[in-house]
Amino acid sequence: MKIIIFTEINRRGGVDNFIISLINNWPVKEDKFIIISNASHPGLKYISENLKDECDIITHNIPLNWSFLSNNIKYLPNFFQRVFRQIFRITLSPFQYYSLKKLLRKADGDHLISVNGGYPGGETCRLATIAWTSIGMPPSIHNFHNLAGKARRIFTPYEYYIDKRLEESAKKIITVSRYCLESLFVRPIFKKSNKLSFIYNGLPRPDNDKHDSKKLRTKLNINQNAKLIMMIGTYEKHKGHEFLMQSMTSVFEKYPQLHLAIIGTGTDNEKSNVKAIINQYGSGKNIHLMGFINNAASMIKEADLLVIPSQSDESFGLSAVEAMLSCIPVISTDIGALPETLGENGDCGFYSPSNRTDLFAANIMNLIGNPEKAKELGLNGRRRALKYYDPKLMASNYLKVLE
């Protein structure tokens, strides 16, 4: 069986890890995979380097609404840039659709899994699902990893039509959590659909035996016994860097020798905003803004806590599972699917309302001051992660849908 994984992405992230994990843990070793992606996707090399077996990767230069004429409109205010990109979404779609039909025929696969960041997300992902059945192939899987958004009113007729065609074309529309699935109900077509489902993402167990347990602290030039809190996430505003720094004010007052490592990446503007927040709330404190680190999950083992201060848009909780697999407790907000990922509050960590910096800080201080409790929560987290977030279980569930 030859399976095509189609995706459209403009930044590295969780979708890349999902594709890697799905292929590496696929139950039928005789099956072959083909990845089709926009040539501008910055994660293609990362995917290729982390696949266990050789996999064909086909790239294309079909114009995309977020990159089409981007140099021409980049000087316009953000509002007008967004408007033009929505207009491009519609005007480019006929050309994209017919280009995808040609591309998919040439790839000559047996099944298609279209992997999208969010919904509607990348337009070629939706159109690939529709184009696949239009060339006479069996209904495919349409997969998405972030929360669905409402259609903008002015574009409602187009969005309604594409949603309807996609729902008719897909065998299953699968996302990564119950919370994320229910977000799709903001789109009228999906409210009564019987094709919706969710499969939790699966993550490989970290090979802690190969990881130098002193690597991060050595990199930061701090004492090997110093307490260390870690945050991993992009520098986007909704990830909650300002909320975290407000919370850490009281934490640093009680534990001035504590260190905070922030790992992530973002645009130049996003980086500048995060630096400004640190200067405002954490000047003079032990805060390390580390930027992007390849395979940062391998360093979670060195932390005493992982913090997830998200303020919106959490469809799963990938970094939470990475921490749980390494027996590290998690302090998070109660945004999105984070409670669903962590389970009962106080079992694998603690979560609190996204507007309560006092509770977030109290939860951090509770575990920093109680290492035995932190160890207990860490062990609970590993048990939960192995039960629900096993990559072999995830891949097996996707295979069952195809079969």
C-alpha positions in Angstrom: 0.0 0.0 0.0 1.3 3.4 -1.0 0.1 6.3 1.3 0.5 9.9 0.4 0.8 12.4 3.2 0.0 15.9 1.9 0.7 19.0 3.9 1.0 22.8 3.6 3.1 24.6 6.2 5.0 27.8 6.6 6.9 27.1 9.9 8.4 24.2 11.7 6.4 22.7 14.5 4.2 19.9 15.8 2.9 18.9 12.4 6.4 17.9 11.4 6.8 15.7 14.5 3.4 14.2 13.8 4.4 13.1 10.3 7.7 11.7 11.5 6.0 9.8 14.4 3.2 8.4 12.1 5.6 7.1 9.5 8.2 5.7 11.9 5.6 3.8 13.9 3.4 2.6 11.1 2.4 -1.0 11.8 2.8 -2.4 8.3 6.4 -2.2 7.3 5.8 -3.1 3.7 3.7 0.1 3.2 5.4 3.0 1.5 4.9 6.7 2.2 5.2 9.7 -0.1 5.2 13.2 1.4 3.9 16.0 -0.8 4.6 19.6 0.5 5.1 23.1 -0.5 8.7 23.6 -1.4 9.0 26.6 1.0 8.2 24.5 4.1 11.2 25.0 6.4 10.8 21.7 8.1 11.3 19.3 5.2 15.0 18.7 6.0 14.1 18.0 9.6 11.5 15.5 8.6 13.8 13.8 6.1 16.6 13.5 8.7 14.4 12.0 11.4 12.6 9.3 9.3 13.9 5.8 10.0 13.4 4.6 6.5 13.9 6.4 3.1 10.7 8.2 2.0 10.0 10.0 -1.2 9.4 13.7 -0.6 7.7 15.6 -3.5 7.8 19.4 -3.4 5.7 21.8 -5.4 5.6 25.5 -6.1 1.8 25.9 -6.5 1.1 29.5 -5.4 -0.2 29.8 -1.8 -2.5 32.5 -0.5 -0.1 33.4 2.3 3.0 33.7 0.1 1.4 34.9 -3.2 2.6 38.4 -3.9 3.8 38.6 -0.3 6.6 41.0 -1.3 4.1 43.3 -2.9 1.8 43.6 0.1 4.2 43.4 3.0 4.3 47.2 3.4 0.5 47.4 3.8 -1.1 47.5 7.3 -1.7 44.1 8.8 -5.5 44.4 8.3 -5.1 44.9 4.6 -2.6 42.1 4.3 -5.1 39.7 5.9 -7.8 40.9 3.6 -5.7 40.3 0.5 -4.6 36.9 1.6 -8.3 35.9 2.0 -9.0 37.2 -1.4 -6.0 35.2 -2.7 -7.4 32.1 -1.0 -10.5 32.3 -3.2 -9.0 33.5 -6.4 -6.1 31.0 -6.4 -8.2 28.0 -5.5 -9.3 27.0 -9.0 -5.7 26.9 -10.2 -4.6 25.1 -7.0 -7.3 22.5 -7.4 -6.5 21.6 -11.0 -2.8 21.6 -10.2 -3.3 19.3 -7.3 -5.3 16.8 -9.4 -2.4 16.6 -11.7 0.1 16.3 -8.9 -1.9 13.6 -7.1 -2.4 11.5 -10.2 1.3 11.6 -10.9 2.2 10.5 -7.3 0.1 7.3 -7.9 -0.8 6.5 -4.3 -3.4 4.2 -2.9 -4.5 6.4 0.1 -4.3 10.0 1.1 -3.8 11.6 4.5 -4.0 15.4 4.3 -2.3 16.9 7.3 -3.3 20.5 8.1 -2.1 22.8 10.8 -5.6 24.2 11.7 -8.9 24.5 10.1 -9.4 26.0 7.5 -5.6 26.2 7.6 -3.6 25.7 4.4 -6.0 25.9 1.5 -4.2 23.3 -0.6 -4.8 20.7 2.2 -8.5 21.1 1.9 -8.4 21.1 -1.9 -6.2 18.0 -1.9 -8.8 16.1 0.0 -11.4 17.2 -2.5 -9.2 16.7 -5.5 -8.3 13.2 -4.4 -11.8 11.8 -4.7 -12.4 13.8 -7.9 -9.8 11.7 -9.7 -11.6 8.5 -8.6 -9.7 7.5 -5.5 -11.3 6.2 -2.3 -12.3 8.8 0.4 -9.3 10.0 2.3 -8.4 11.2 5.9 -8.4 14.9 6.5 -6.3 15.6 9.6 -5.9 18.9 11.4 -3.9 19.9 14.5 -5.2 23.3 15.7 -8.5 24.8 16.5 -11.1 25.6 13.8 -12.1 29.2 13.2 -15.3 30.7 12.0 -15.6 31.7 8.4 -15.3 35.4 7.8 -18.8 36.7 7.0 -17.9 38.1 3.6 -16.4 34.8 2.5 -19.1 32.6 4.0 -20.5 31.3 0.7 -17.1 30.1 -0.4 -16.2 28.6 2.9 -19.6 26.8 3.1 -19.0 25.3 -0.4 -15.5 24.1 0.4 -16.6 22.7 3.8 -19.4 20.8 2.1 -17.2 19.4 -0.6 -14.5 18.4 1.9 -17.1 16.6 4.2 -18.4 14.7 1.3 -14.9 13.8 0.1 -13.3 12.6 3.4 -13.7 9.2 4.9 -12.9 10.7 8.3 -12.0 14.1 9.5 -9.6 13.5 12.4 -8.0 15.9 14.9 -5.9 15.6 18.0 -8.2 16.0 20.9 -11.9 16.1 21.8 -11.6 19.8 22.5 -10.1 20.4 19.1 -12.8 18.3 17.4 -15.6 20.3 19.1 -14.1 23.5 17.8 -15.1 22.4 14.4 -18.8 22.9 15.3 -18.4 26.6 14.5 -18.6 25.5 10.9 -22.3 24.7 10.1 -21.5 21.8 7.8 -19.8 19.8 10.5 -22.4 20.1 13.3 -24.2 17.0 12.1 -21.4 15.1 10.4 -20.8 11.5 11.4 -17.2 11.6 10.0 -15.6 13.5 12.9 -13.2 11.8 15.2 -10.0 12.4 17.2 -6.9 10.4 17.8 -4.4 11.6 20.4 -0.9 12.4 19.1 1.7 9.8 20.0 5.2 10.7 21.0 8.2 8.4 21.2 9.8 7.7 24.6 12.8 9.9 25.1 16.1 8.1 25.1 17.4 9.6 28.3 20.3 7.2 28.5 21.9 9.0 25.5 21.2 12.5 26.8 23.9 14.2 28.8 22.1 15.1 32.0 24.3 18.2 32.5 24.1 19.5 28.9 21.6 22.3 29.5 23.0 23.6 32.8 26.5 23.6 31.3 25.1 25.5 28.3 23.6 28.1 30.7 26.7 28.1 32.9 24.7 27.5 36.0 25.1 25.2 39.1 24.2 21.6 38.4 22.0 21.6 41.5 20.2 24.9 40.7 16.4 24.7 40.4 15.4 25.1 36.8 12.0 25.8 35.2 11.6 25.4 31.5 9.1 26.8 28.9 9.1 25.5 25.3 6.9 27.2 22.7 6.9 29.7 19.9 7.1 33.4 20.7 3.5 34.0 19.6 1.5 36.3 21.9 -1.0 33.6 22.9 1.7 31.4 24.3 1.6 33.6 27.4 5.1 34.9 27.9 3.8 38.0 29.6 1.5 36.0 31.9 4.5 33.8 32.8 6.7 36.8 33.6 4.0 38.3 35.8 3.6 35.0 37.6 7.4 34.6 38.1 7.7 37.9 39.9 6.5 36.4 43.2 8.3 33.1 42.5 11.7 34.8 42.1 11.0 36.8 45.3 10.8 33.5 47.2 13.4 31.6 45.2 15.9 34.2 43.9 18.4 31.5 42.9 15.9 29.8 40.6 16.5 29.8 36.8 14.0 30.0 34.0 14.9 28.8 30.5 12.7 29.9 27.6 13.1 27.9 24.4 11.3 28.8 21.2 11.3 30.7 18.0 9.3 33.3 16.2 9.4 36.3 13.9 11.7 39.3 14.6 8.7 41.2 16.0 7.7 38.3 18.2 11.3 38.0 19.5 11.4 41.7 20.3 8.1 41.5 22.1 9.3 38.6 24.3 12.6 40.4 25.1 10.7 43.6 26.1 8.4 41.5 28.4 11.5 40.0 30.1 13.1 43.4 30.5 9.9 44.8 32.0 9.1 42.0 34.5 12.3 40.0 34.9 15.2 42.4 34.7 18.1 41.1 36.7 16.6 37.7 37.3 18.0 34.4 36.2 16.1 34.2 32.8 17.6 32.6 29.8 16.0 33.3 26.4 17.5 30.5 24.4 15.9 30.7 21.0 15.4 27.6 18.9 17.0 24.4 20.0 16.8 21.3 17.8 15.2 18.4 19.7 14.5 20.6 22.8 12.3 17.9 24.2 15.5 15.9 25.1 16.4 18.6 27.5 13.2 18.6 29.5 14.6 15.8 31.7 17.0 18.4 33.2 14.2 20.7 34.3 12.4 20.6 37.7 9.2 21.8 36.1 7.8 22.5 32.7 5.5 25.6 32.5 2.8 26.1 29.9 1.3 29.6 30.4 -0.9 29.6 27.2 -3.7 32.1 26.9 -5.5 30.6 23.9 -5.4 28.1 21.1 -4.1 25.0 22.7 -5.5 22.1 20.7 -3.5 19.4 22.4 -0.5 19.9 24.6 2.6 18.4 22.9 5.2 19.8 25.3 3.1 18.6 28.2 3.3 15.0 26.9 7.1 15.5 26.3 7.5 16.5 29.9 5.3 13.6 31.2 7.3 11.1 29.3 10.4 12.4 31.1 8.7 12.3 34.5 8.7 16.1 34.8 5.5 17.6 36.3 3.7 20.3 34.4 2.3 23.7 35.6 -0.2 25.0 33.0 -3.2 27.2 32.4 -6.6 25.5 31.8 -6.7 26.6 28.2 -8.1 24.4 25.4 -7.1 20.8 25.6 -4.4 21.2 28.3 -6.7 19.8 31.0 -7.7 16.9 28.7 -4.0 16.1 28.1 -3.0 16.3 31.7 -6.0 14.5 33.2 -7.2 15.1 36.7 -5.9 18.4 38.2 -3.1 17.5 40.6 -2.3 14.1 39.1 0.4 14.9 36.6 0.7 18.6 37.4 -1.5 21.5 38.1 -3.6 23.8 35.9 -5.3 27.0 36.8 -7.3 29.8 35.1 -5.5 31.8 32.4 -6.1 35.1 34.2 -4.9 34.0 37.7 -1.1 34.7 37.8 -1.3 34.2 41.6 -2.5 30.6 41.3 0.0 29.9 38.6 2.8 31.2 40.8 1.5 29.3 43.8 1.5 26.0 41.9 5.1 26.6 40.8 6.2 27.4 44.3 4.3 24.4 45.7 6.3 21.9 43.6 9.6 23.8 43.8 9.3 23.6 47.6 8.1 20.0 47.6 10.4 17.8 45.5 8.8 14.6 46.7 5.4 15.7 45.5 7.0 16.8 42.2 8.5 13.4 41.8 5.2 11.7 42.4 3.4 13.9 39.8 6.2 13.2 37.4 5.8 9.4 37.7 2.1 9.7 37.3 2.6 11.7 34.2 4.8 9.1 32.6 2.2 6.4 33.3 -0.5 8.5 31.7 1.6 9.4 28.7 2.5 5.7 28.0 -1.1 4.7 28.2 -2.7 7.4 26.0 0.1 9.0 23.9 1.9 5.9 22.6 3.0 6.6 18.9 2.4 2.9 18.0 -1.2 3.2 19.2 -1.7 6.4 17.3 -0.3 4.9 14.0 -2.4 1.8 14.5 -5.6 3.9 14.9 -4.9 5.7 11.7 -4.3 2.4 9.9 -7.7 1.1 11.1 -9.4 4.2 9.6 -7.7 3.6 6.2 -8.6 -0.1 6.3 
